[in-house]
Amino acid sequence: MSLDDLHLNLRNLTPEDYPQLKTLMDRVYHDLGGAWPKRTIERLVSEFPDGQIVIEDDKTLVGVALTARVDYEEFSNPHRYDDLMDQREIILNAPKGDAMYGLDVLIDPAYRGYRLGRRLYEARKDLCKSLNMRAILAGGRIPNYHQHASEMSPAEYLDQVSRKEIHDPILSFQLANDFQVKRLLRKYLPEDEKSQGYATLLEWNNILFEPAESVLDTRKTQVRVGAVQWQMREFSSVEAVLQQAEYFVDALSDYQSDFAIFPELFNAPLMGLQDRAAQQDQIAAIRFLASFTEHFKTELSRMAVSYNINIIAGSMIEEHEDGHLYNISYLFHRDGDIEAQAKLHITPQERRDWIIEGGDDLRVFDTDAGRIGILICYDVEFPELSRLLADQDMDILFVPFWTDTKNGYLRVRHCSQARAIENECYVVLCGSVGNVPSIENMEIQYAQSSVFSPSDFAFPHDAVLAETTPNTEMIMFSDLDLTRLTVVRNEGSVTNLKDRRQDLFDLRWRDWSWKSGSRQEDT
C-alpha cells in the first residue's frame, strides 16, 4: 500500500461502527473468540465515549483502542481479565474511576508498519491527561512466550524482552511506549495458549495528575518572578535604602509577581555612613553593617505581607552572639514567616577582609509558589549543593550575587546555567551594578541578571527565559511554568535526574547539628 493512498482520520467509535469493528476483531482475535458482542460495545460507547478511539482510512476502520474507567487501587493489584466484566459480557466501567484500563488495541494486518498503534497509544495518554486521571493500566499478553516456555520461566522471559534479547510483539511495543511492567499476572486469560495464560500488568503514570483538593490548597503551576538589578550607590541613611527597596517591591507587586529577589549584600552601601578612615578597619566596618540587619528583617517582612509578595532579600551580614559573622539570605514569606539560608562557601576576599564564616545547613523552602532553593553567589559554583536541593524536589533556584568584574560574573552565570540543565530546574540570577569609589571594596560591580531554564524543546532555544541590560539598574520579570519541569524530568529528550547511575555513586549531606549543640558529636 502506498503512503499516497492513505487518508487517515482519528476519531471516537460510534455504535454505527460495530459491523466494521466486528470484522476487524474477528480477523485479529480469531484465536481468542473474535469480537465482543454488539451489546458490549454499545454499552461501552455509551458509558465512556471518549475512551473508544478509532483510526479510519477513507471511512474504513483500520485501528481501534477500547478503554474502560477503573479504580486504580483495585486494578493496580493482581486481577484477571474476567474481573473487568459481568456474566453478560458487559464491561464494568467505573464512572468515578481514577484510572483508565486498556482493554484492546488492534490494527488491521494490512496497515501494520505505519505506527498506527503508537498513534492510538498517544491519543490514550492525551485523554488520560485531559481527564486528570492517575494512570493507564493494561493487562498485556505475551504471545511469544509459548516458544520459550520449555527453557525459561515467565519472569526470565520478561527480563529478556526488556533487554531486547527476545522480541514479543505486544510487550516490546508497550515497553517502547513508556509503559512499565508492574507485576506478572497468572491465569489472566486462561484460554490464551500462546501466552500460557500469563500476562503483564502494565502501567503508564500521568505525571500531571492532580488529586482533587480545595482550590485554595492547589499548588500554583504558573509562577512569576521579579528580580531587582540593584544599583549600589551612596545612601544618606538606613531609611533611604529601605525606601528604595520598597519602591521596587511595590513595582514588582503591581505586576502580580510571586517573588521579588534582591542581590547579595544589597545594603552594603550603608558602610559608607562611616567616614573613609573608619572603613579602613574592614572587620569593624562589616560589623557596623551587621548592626542594621534586624531592622531590615522587620521592614522587609512588613513589605512582604503588605504587598503580598515573597521577598528573597539577597543577603545581609548577621553577627551571632559568639561574635561570628555570616552572610545570610532571608526569605520573607507573604504570610509573615521568615526563613534563612546562609552562604556555605566563603570567597577568599570575604574570609580575608571580613572574617565571614560559612553556614552548616542547606534546605529547600516550601512556598505558595513552588519549592525553592537559595545559593548565594559563590555557592552556585559547587554543583553538589544544587544536586542535594534537586533531590528534595526543588523547582526554582534563586542565586543572589555580587561580582566586581565580568569574568567573576561569567563564573556565576555559566555555573548557574549548568545547574539549570543538570537539575532540570529554573535558576534566577540577580546581581548589583554601579560604582561607589567612596566605599571600601565597592569600587566596581558587574551584573546581568538572568533567568535560565533546562535546555529542551519546551523552553527557549538558548535556555534563557529573560535577562537584563548589563550594568543598568532595572527590574526583570519572567513567568515560569512548573508543569514543564514535571514533563521534562519524565519525558524530556534527556532525563538527567532519572538517568543518574546511583548504583555507582551517591551524594549525602553530613549531619553537622552537633556544632550547634543539638546532638552529641560522635566519639
Backbone torsions as a table, in degrees:
resi	resn	phi	psi	omega
1	MET	NA	131.3	179.9
2	SER	-81.8	144.2	176.5
3	LEU	-60.9	-28.8	180.0
4	ASP	-66.1	-19.6	-178.0
5	ASP	-88.4	-8.2	-177.1
6	LEU	-82.0	136.8	174.0
7	HIS	-136.3	75.8	-170.4
8	LEU	-83.9	145.1	178.5
9	ASN	-141.9	131.5	178.1
10	LEU	-100.4	127.6	-179.8
11	ARG	-155.7	179.9	177.1
12	ASN	-89.3	149.3	178.3
13	LEU	-70.1	144.3	175.4
14	THR	-123.5	159.6	178.2
15	PRO	-57.3	-29.9	-179.3
16	GLU	-67.7	-15.0	-180.0
17	ASP	-82.1	-4.0	-170.2
18	TYR	-57.5	-43.5	-179.5
19	PRO	-56.1	-43.1	178.3
20	GLN	-68.7	-39.3	179.4
21	LEU	-62.1	-42.7	179.6
22	LYS	-60.8	-43.6	179.8
23	THR	-60.6	-43.6	-178.3
24	LEU	-68.0	-44.7	-178.9
25	MET	-66.8	-37.9	177.4
26	ASP	-62.5	-35.4	-178.9
27	ARG	-73.2	-42.0	-174.7
28	VAL	-82.1	-37.9	-175.0
29	TYR	-107.2	38.5	-178.4
30	HIS	-62.9	-25.8	-178.5
31	ASP	-92.9	-0.4	-178.5
32	LEU	-125.9	24.2	174.9
33	GLY	96.3	-0.2	174.8
34	GLY	76.4	-147.4	-169.1
35	ALA	-77.9	156.0	169.3
36	TRP	-66.9	150.2	174.1
37	PRO	-61.6	157.0	-177.8
38	LYS	-59.9	-40.8	-178.5
39	ARG	-63.5	-32.5	178.6
40	THR	-64.6	-46.6	-178.7
41	ILE	-67.7	-42.7	-179.4
42	GLU	-62.2	-39.9	179.0
43	ARG	-67.0	-40.7	-179.9
44	LEU	-64.2	-44.0	178.3
45	VAL	-63.9	-38.3	-179.0
46	SER	-67.0	-40.7	-173.6
47	GLU	-85.3	-30.5	-178.5
48	PHE	-143.8	68.9	-175.0
49	PRO	-61.0	-37.3	-177.4
50	ASP	-65.9	-25.0	-175.1
51	GLY	-82.5	-6.8	-177.6
52	GLN	-103.9	107.2	-169.3
53	ILE	-119.4	137.0	179.1
54	VAL	-130.6	157.6	168.8
55	ILE	-117.1	128.7	178.3
56	GLU	-119.2	150.2	174.7
57	ASP	-122.3	109.2	-175.6
58	ASP	52.6	47.9	176.2
59	LYS	68.6	15.3	175.0
60	THR	-108.9	125.9	179.7
61	LEU	-67.0	124.1	179.4
62	VAL	-124.1	-9.4	178.1
63	GLY	-154.8	143.1	-176.2
64	VAL	-143.4	139.9	171.0
65	ALA	-129.0	117.8	179.2
66	LEU	-105.4	136.9	-171.7
67	THR	-142.5	144.9	174.8
68	ALA	-120.7	159.8	170.8
69	ARG	-94.7	135.7	-177.9
70	VAL	-138.8	169.2	173.4
71	ASP	-85.3	124.0	-175.1
72	TYR	-59.7	-46.7	-176.1
73	GLU	-60.0	-34.6	-179.3
74	GLU	-74.5	-47.6	-171.2
75	PHE	-95.0	0.3	169.9
76	SER	-87.0	-0.4	175.0
77	ASN	-106.6	168.1	-177.1
78	PRO	-54.2	137.2	179.1
79	HIS	-159.0	174.7	176.1
80	ARG	-118.3	162.6	-179.8
81	TYR	-59.9	-34.8	-178.5
82	ASP	-65.5	-19.2	178.3
83	ASP	-68.0	-12.7	-178.4
84	LEU	-88.5	-3.4	-175.1
85	MET	-145.3	160.9	177.5
86	ASP	-92.9	-172.9	-174.3
87	GLN	-71.5	-13.5	179.4
88	ARG	-98.6	15.9	-178.2
89	GLU	61.2	32.7	172.8
90	ILE	-95.6	123.6	-178.0
91	ILE	-69.8	131.2	-175.2
92	LEU	-82.1	76.5	178.0
93	ASN	-74.4	130.1	-179.3
94	ALA	-99.4	106.2	-175.0
95	PRO	-56.1	-31.1	-179.0
96	LYS	-105.2	17.6	180.0
97	GLY	-63.2	149.3	-177.6
98	ASP	-105.1	12.5	177.8
99	ALA	-144.4	158.7	174.5
100	MET	-103.1	145.3	178.9
101	TYR	-121.0	120.0	179.3
102	GLY	-77.2	110.2	-179.0
103	LEU	-80.3	-52.7	-176.4
104	ASP	-148.8	144.0	164.2
105	VAL	-132.6	120.0	-178.0
106	LEU	-136.8	141.3	-178.0
107	ILE	-124.1	135.7	174.6
108	ASP	-55.6	127.2	-178.5
109	PRO	-52.1	-30.9	-178.8
110	ALA	-72.1	-14.2	-176.6
111	TYR	-110.6	9.5	177.8
112	ARG	-73.3	144.6	-175.9
113	GLY	104.8	-7.2	179.3
114	TYR	-103.2	11.3	178.1
115	ARG	58.5	35.2	178.5
116	LEU	-70.9	-33.1	176.9
117	GLY	-60.8	-42.1	177.9
118	ARG	-61.8	-38.6	179.8
119	ARG	-63.8	-39.7	178.4
120	LEU	-68.4	-39.8	178.7
121	TYR	-63.8	-41.1	179.0
122	GLU	-64.6	-37.6	177.4
123	ALA	-64.2	-39.4	176.3
124	ARG	-61.8	-45.1	179.7
125	LYS	-61.8	-43.7	178.5
126	ASP	-60.5	-39.9	178.6
127	LEU	-66.3	-41.9	178.9
128	CYS	-58.5	-42.6	178.8
129	LYS	-67.8	-44.6	-176.4
130	SER	-66.3	-29.8	178.3
131	LEU	-90.0	1.7	-178.4
132	ASN	52.2	52.2	177.3
133	MET	-99.6	153.2	-169.4
134	ARG	-70.0	-39.6	-173.4
135	ALA	-166.5	168.5	167.1
136	ILE	-111.3	125.2	176.6
137	LEU	-109.4	155.2	176.8
138	ALA	-160.7	143.8	170.0
139	GLY	-94.4	113.9	-174.3
140	GLY	-102.5	123.6	175.1
141	ARG	-65.2	157.4	174.6
142	ILE	-126.1	73.1	-166.9
143	PRO	-66.1	-16.1	177.6
144	ASN	-92.6	1.7	-176.7
145	TYR	-64.2	-32.1	-177.3
146	HIS	-60.9	-23.5	179.0
147	GLN	-74.8	-15.9	-175.2
148	HIS	-124.2	1.3	-172.6
149	ALA	-60.7	-30.2	-177.9
150	SER	-75.7	-15.8	-174.0
151	GLU	-117.2	-9.4	179.7
152	MET	-154.8	155.9	177.2
153	SER	-77.7	165.1	176.6
154	PRO	-58.2	-38.2	-179.9
155	ALA	-64.1	-40.4	178.0
156	GLU	-66.4	-35.9	177.6
157	TYR	-63.6	-45.5	179.1
158	LEU	-60.6	-40.6	-179.4
159	ASP	-62.9	-42.5	-177.7
160	GLN	-72.4	-32.5	175.4
161	VAL	-66.8	-41.3	-179.7
162	SER	-64.4	-29.2	177.6
163	ARG	-87.0	0.9	179.9
164	LYS	66.1	24.1	174.2
165	GLU	-83.2	-23.0	174.6
166	ILE	-130.0	141.9	176.4
167	HIS	-103.2	128.4	173.7
168	ASP	-119.5	124.5	-171.5
169	PRO	-60.0	-27.9	-179.9
170	ILE	-95.5	-53.9	-176.6
171	LEU	-63.8	-43.2	179.7
172	SER	-60.1	-40.2	179.2
173	PHE	-65.4	-43.4	-178.4
174	GLN	-67.3	-38.3	176.4
175	LEU	-63.9	-36.4	178.7
176	ALA	-69.3	-16.5	179.7
177	ASN	-104.5	26.9	170.9
178	ASP	73.1	15.7	173.1
179	PHE	-82.5	144.4	178.9
180	GLN	-111.2	139.2	176.4
181	VAL	-76.8	117.8	-178.2
182	LYS	-90.0	-38.6	177.1
183	ARG	-167.4	167.5	175.4
184	LEU	-91.9	133.9	179.5
185	LEU	-106.3	130.9	178.5
186	ARG	-100.9	144.1	179.5
187	LYS	52.6	35.9	-179.9
188	TYR	-64.9	-48.2	178.3
189	LEU	-137.1	85.6	-171.5
190	PRO	-54.8	-31.2	-177.9
191	GLU	-77.9	-4.4	179.7
192	ASP	-81.8	87.8	-175.1
193	GLU	-67.7	-34.2	-179.0
194	LYS	-64.1	-35.9	178.8
195	SER	-91.0	0.3	-178.1
196	GLN	57.6	28.5	179.5
197	GLY	82.5	-6.5	-178.5
198	TYR	-86.9	159.7	173.9
199	ALA	-155.5	165.5	174.4
200	THR	-104.8	141.2	170.1
201	LEU	-90.9	112.3	-175.1
202	LEU	-105.6	150.5	-178.4
203	GLU	-143.6	134.5	169.4
204	TRP	-118.8	119.2	-176.9
205	ASN	-87.7	134.7	173.2
206	ASN	-81.8	103.6	-175.7
207	ILE	-68.7	-13.1	-179.7
208	LEU	-99.2	6.9	-177.7
209	PHE	-61.7	131.6	177.8
210	GLU	-122.8	115.0	177.6
211	PRO	-60.0	149.7	178.9
212	ALA	-62.6	132.3	179.5
213	GLU	-158.2	171.8	178.7
214	SER	-60.3	141.1	179.3
215	VAL	-57.5	-38.7	-178.5
216	LEU	-67.8	-23.5	-179.6
217	ASP	-93.5	-5.1	-176.5
218	THR	-68.4	132.5	-179.7
219	ARG	-71.1	134.5	178.2
220	LYS	-65.9	141.0	173.8
221	THR	-112.4	-16.8	175.9
222	GLN	-111.6	116.3	-173.5
223	VAL	-122.8	133.6	176.6
224	ARG	-108.2	126.0	176.8
225	VAL	-111.7	144.3	176.4
226	GLY	-127.5	130.3	-178.8
227	ALA	-115.1	141.3	178.2
228	VAL	-105.1	108.1	172.2
229	GLN	-82.4	95.3	-164.8
230	TRP	-86.4	134.3	177.0
231	GLN	-91.6	122.3	173.3
232	MET	-71.3	126.9	-178.4
233	ARG	-149.2	167.6	175.1
234	GLU	-73.6	133.7	176.8
235	PHE	-118.9	145.6	-178.4
236	SER	-86.4	-14.4	-176.2
237	SER	-164.0	166.5	173.7
238	VAL	-61.4	-41.2	-178.1
239	GLU	-60.9	-33.7	179.8
240	ALA	-66.7	-38.6	177.1
241	VAL	-65.4	-47.3	-179.2
242	LEU	-64.4	-35.6	177.9
243	GLN	-64.1	-41.9	177.8
244	GLN	-65.7	-41.8	178.5
245	ALA	-62.5	-43.2	-179.1
246	GLU	-65.8	-33.4	176.2
247	TYR	-57.6	-46.1	-179.2
248	PHE	-70.5	-40.7	177.9
249	VAL	-59.6	-43.4	178.3
250	ASP	-59.8	-46.0	-178.6
251	ALA	-63.9	-44.0	179.7
252	LEU	-65.7	-37.1	178.3
253	SER	-65.5	-37.6	179.1
254	ASP	-58.8	-26.6	179.1
255	TYR	-97.8	20.6	176.0
256	GLN	55.3	38.5	177.0
257	SER	-74.1	140.9	177.3
258	ASP	-82.5	-27.4	-179.2
259	PHE	-132.8	144.8	167.6
260	ALA	-122.8	127.4	179.9
261	ILE	-122.2	136.1	176.7
262	PHE	-109.6	164.5	-178.9
263	PRO	-76.5	169.9	174.2
264	GLU	-60.4	135.2	175.9
265	LEU	48.7	43.7	-177.1
266	PHE	-63.8	-22.4	-179.9
267	ASN	-95.6	14.0	-179.8
268	ALA	-58.7	-28.3	177.8
269	PRO	-57.7	-15.1	178.8
270	LEU	-65.9	-16.4	173.5
271	MET	-62.6	-21.5	179.2
272	GLY	-73.4	-7.1	174.5
273	LEU	-69.7	-15.3	171.0
274	GLN	-91.3	155.9	177.5
275	ASP	-74.6	167.0	-174.3
276	ARG	-59.9	-35.4	-179.2
277	ALA	-64.9	-41.7	-180.0
278	ALA	-66.1	-29.8	-179.0
279	GLN	-71.1	-15.1	-178.9
280	GLN	-63.8	-28.0	173.7
281	ASP	-85.8	91.9	-173.0
282	GLN	-60.9	-36.7	-178.8
283	ILE	-68.2	-41.8	177.0
284	ALA	-64.6	-37.8	-179.5
285	ALA	-64.2	-40.9	-178.1
286	ILE	-73.8	-31.2	174.4
287	ARG	-68.2	-35.1	176.1
288	PHE	-61.1	-42.9	178.1
289	LEU	-63.5	-39.4	-178.9
290	ALA	-63.7	-23.5	-177.6
291	SER	-66.6	-16.2	-178.7
292	PHE	-94.3	-7.1	-169.7
293	THR	-62.3	-44.8	-177.9
294	GLU	-62.2	-38.5	178.1
295	HIS	-64.2	-42.4	178.3
296	PHE	-63.1	-40.9	-179.8
297	LYS	-61.2	-43.0	179.5
298	THR	-61.9	-45.6	-175.8
299	GLU	-73.1	-39.8	-179.8
300	LEU	-69.5	-34.2	174.8
301	SER	-64.4	-40.9	176.4
302	ARG	-59.4	-43.4	-179.9
303	MET	-63.3	-41.2	-178.9
304	ALA	-59.9	-42.8	179.6
305	VAL	-72.3	-46.2	-175.2
306	SER	-65.3	-38.2	-177.0
307	TYR	-99.5	4.4	176.0
308	ASN	54.5	55.4	-178.5
309	ILE	-149.1	140.3	175.1
310	ASN	-79.4	128.8	-176.0
311	ILE	-113.9	126.2	171.3
312	ILE	-103.7	104.8	-168.5
313	ALA	-83.2	51.7	176.6
314	GLY	48.9	-105.9	169.3
315	SER	-159.4	158.4	176.7
316	MET	-141.4	160.4	179.4
317	ILE	-85.9	132.6	177.9
318	GLU	-122.9	132.4	176.9
319	GLU	-104.9	123.7	179.6
320	HIS	-84.8	170.6	-176.1
321	GLU	-60.6	-28.2	-179.9
322	ASP	-82.7	4.0	179.1
323	GLY	87.7	-5.0	179.7
324	HIS	-74.0	144.0	-177.3
325	LEU	-109.1	139.5	-179.8
326	TYR	-133.8	149.0	176.2
327	ASN	-100.1	109.4	-167.7
328	ILE	-124.5	134.6	172.4
329	SER	-96.7	133.0	-179.5
330	TYR	-109.6	135.4	174.4
331	LEU	-104.7	113.7	178.8
332	PHE	-101.2	106.4	179.3
333	HIS	-72.9	151.5	179.3
334	ARG	-74.2	-6.0	174.0
335	ASP	-93.6	2.0	176.7
336	GLY	104.9	-14.8	178.3
337	ASP	-69.2	150.7	177.7
338	ILE	-128.4	129.5	176.9
339	GLU	-130.6	163.4	-172.7
340	ALA	-139.5	148.1	172.7
341	GLN	-133.1	117.3	178.8
342	ALA	-80.2	150.5	171.0
343	LYS	-69.2	132.7	-174.1
344	LEU	-96.3	-39.1	-179.7
345	HIS	-105.1	122.5	-174.7
346	ILE	-101.7	132.4	-179.1
347	THR	-69.9	158.1	177.4
348	PRO	-56.4	-38.0	-179.9
349	GLN	-66.4	-43.5	178.5
350	GLU	-62.2	-40.7	-177.7
351	ARG	-71.3	-40.0	-175.5
352	ARG	-74.4	-49.0	-172.4
353	ASP	-86.8	-31.8	-171.0
354	TRP	-119.1	-1.5	-175.6
355	ILE	46.0	41.2	174.3
356	ILE	-70.3	142.4	177.3
357	GLU	-111.7	154.3	178.5
358	GLY	-83.6	145.4	176.9
359	GLY	-75.2	178.3	-174.9
360	ASP	-123.3	4.5	-172.2
361	ASP	-129.2	144.6	178.0
362	LEU	-137.8	131.5	-177.3
363	ARG	-152.3	160.8	171.3
364	VAL	-97.3	139.8	-178.5
365	PHE	-106.4	129.4	173.3
366	ASP	-81.9	125.6	175.8
367	THR	-126.4	173.3	177.7
368	ASP	-76.9	3.3	179.7
369	ALA	-135.7	41.7	175.5
370	GLY	110.1	170.1	177.3
371	ARG	-94.5	125.4	-172.3
372	ILE	-124.0	156.7	171.5
373	GLY	-125.2	158.1	178.7
374	ILE	-131.5	122.7	173.0
375	LEU	-124.2	123.6	-174.8
376	ILE	-87.8	112.6	170.1
377	CYS	47.0	-102.2	-174.9
378	TYR	-54.3	-31.0	-178.0
379	ASP	-59.8	-30.4	-176.5
380	VAL	-71.6	-12.1	178.6
381	GLU	-83.7	2.6	178.5
382	PHE	-115.8	98.8	-169.7
383	PRO	-62.7	-21.1	-179.2
384	GLU	-61.4	-34.9	-175.5
385	LEU	-66.1	-48.7	-178.8
386	SER	-67.7	-29.8	177.1
387	ARG	-67.7	-39.5	175.6
388	LEU	-62.4	-37.5	177.3
389	LEU	-68.8	-40.6	179.0
390	ALA	-62.1	-34.8	177.7
391	ASP	-66.1	-14.2	176.2
392	GLN	-105.0	23.3	173.7
393	ASP	64.5	42.3	174.9
394	MET	-69.7	137.6	176.9
395	ASP	-97.8	-43.1	-173.5
396	ILE	-130.7	130.6	174.8
397	LEU	-107.7	122.0	177.8
398	PHE	-99.6	132.7	-177.5
399	VAL	-127.3	89.0	171.2
400	PRO	-75.1	134.6	-176.2
401	PHE	-140.9	165.3	175.7
402	TRP	-145.5	109.4	178.9
403	THR	-126.3	146.0	-178.1
404	ASP	-91.9	-37.3	-175.3
405	THR	-116.0	165.0	-178.4
406	LYS	-67.6	-36.5	179.4
407	ASN	-66.3	-34.7	174.5
408	GLY	-64.2	-42.8	177.5
409	TYR	-61.1	-43.3	-176.9
410	LEU	-65.8	-30.8	174.2
411	ARG	-60.1	-46.7	-179.4
412	VAL	-66.6	-43.1	-177.5
413	ARG	-63.7	-51.7	-176.0
414	HIS	-64.8	-37.1	177.4
415	CYS	-67.6	-37.2	178.2
416	SER	-64.0	-41.0	177.6
417	GLN	-64.0	-39.9	177.1
418	ALA	-62.9	-40.3	179.8
419	ARG	-62.1	-38.4	179.6
420	ALA	-64.1	-39.5	-177.8
421	ILE	-73.8	-50.0	-172.3
422	GLU	-73.5	-23.1	-179.6
423	ASN	-109.2	4.0	176.5
424	GLU	48.6	56.4	-179.4
425	CYS	-140.7	171.0	171.6
426	TYR	-88.5	146.6	176.1
427	VAL	-128.1	125.5	179.7
428	VAL	-110.2	119.2	-175.8
429	LEU	-107.7	127.8	-176.6
430	CYS	-138.9	121.1	-176.7
431	GLY	-130.6	178.3	-177.1
432	SER	-112.4	157.1	-178.0
433	VAL	-131.3	174.5	174.6
434	GLY	106.6	164.0	179.7
435	ASN	-124.4	128.0	-179.7
436	VAL	-130.5	77.7	-175.3
437	PRO	-61.5	-22.5	-175.5
438	SER	-78.2	-6.8	-177.7
439	ILE	-116.4	130.0	-178.6
440	GLU	-59.9	135.3	178.4
441	ASN	69.2	13.9	179.4
442	MET	-127.9	26.3	-174.3
443	GLU	-62.0	-40.9	-177.4
444	ILE	-140.0	153.7	172.1
445	GLN	-140.6	152.0	175.3
446	TYR	-136.7	131.7	178.9
447	ALA	-156.8	147.6	164.4
448	GLN	-140.9	98.7	-177.3
449	SER	-67.6	146.0	-172.4
450	SER	-151.0	163.2	172.1
451	VAL	-127.1	123.4	-177.3
452	PHE	-111.2	151.7	179.0
453	SER	-125.2	170.7	167.6
454	PRO	-59.6	162.7	-178.5
455	SER	-105.3	93.8	179.8
456	ASP	-156.8	178.5	-171.0
457	PHE	-62.7	-28.2	-176.9
458	ALA	-75.6	-5.2	-173.7
459	PHE	-123.8	169.4	179.2
460	PRO	-55.6	152.3	-173.3
461	HIS	-61.6	-28.1	178.8
462	ASP	-101.4	7.3	178.4
463	ALA	61.2	25.0	175.4
464	VAL	-115.1	113.3	-177.6
465	LEU	-81.8	-35.1	-179.1
466	ALA	-162.0	153.3	172.6
467	GLU	-158.8	155.2	-177.3
468	THR	-91.0	171.6	168.2
469	THR	-73.1	131.9	-178.0
470	PRO	-60.5	140.9	171.0
471	ASN	57.3	37.4	177.4
472	THR	-133.5	129.7	177.5
473	GLU	-68.5	127.4	-178.2
474	MET	-170.2	171.2	172.2
475	ILE	-112.2	155.7	-176.6
476	MET	-135.4	138.7	177.5
477	PHE	-118.4	151.1	172.0
478	SER	-153.3	135.5	176.2
479	ASP	-95.9	125.8	-176.2
480	LEU	-112.0	127.7	179.2
481	ASP	-99.1	105.2	-177.3
482	LEU	-69.0	-25.0	177.9
483	THR	-62.0	-35.7	179.9
484	ARG	-64.1	-30.7	176.0
485	LEU	-66.0	-42.2	178.8
486	THR	-59.0	-43.5	-178.5
487	VAL	-67.1	-48.3	-176.2
488	VAL	-65.6	-32.4	179.7
489	ARG	-69.9	-23.0	-176.9
490	ASN	-110.9	-29.7	-173.0
491	GLU	-133.6	19.5	-178.3
492	GLY	-72.1	170.7	176.2
493	SER	-57.3	-39.2	168.6
494	VAL	-130.6	153.9	-178.9
495	THR	-127.5	82.8	-171.3
496	ASN	-56.4	-45.2	-176.5
497	LEU	-69.1	-40.5	-178.6
498	LYS	-70.7	-30.1	-170.9
499	ASP	-92.3	6.5	178.1
500	ARG	-62.2	140.9	179.5
501	ARG	-85.6	74.1	-178.0
502	GLN	-72.8	-6.4	170.2
503	ASP	-76.0	-15.6	-179.5
504	LEU	-104.3	-31.1	-176.1
505	PHE	-153.0	158.4	172.8
506	ASP	-147.2	173.2	-176.4
507	LEU	-137.1	126.8	-177.5
508	ARG	-133.6	149.1	177.6
509	TRP	-92.8	128.4	178.8
510	ARG	-77.1	147.9	179.4
511	ASP	-86.5	107.2	179.2
512	TRP	-106.2	20.4	-176.9
513	SER	-64.3	-20.1	178.8
514	TRP	-62.1	-24.4	-178.5
515	LYS	-65.0	-29.4	179.2
516	SER	-95.4	2.5	176.9
517	GLY	87.1	7.6	-177.7
518	SER	-81.7	-13.8	171.6
519	ARG	-149.2	162.6	-179.7
520	GLN	-80.3	138.5	176.4
521	GLU	-67.7	139.7	178.5
522	ASP	-62.1	144.0	178.8
523	THR	-120.3	NA	NA
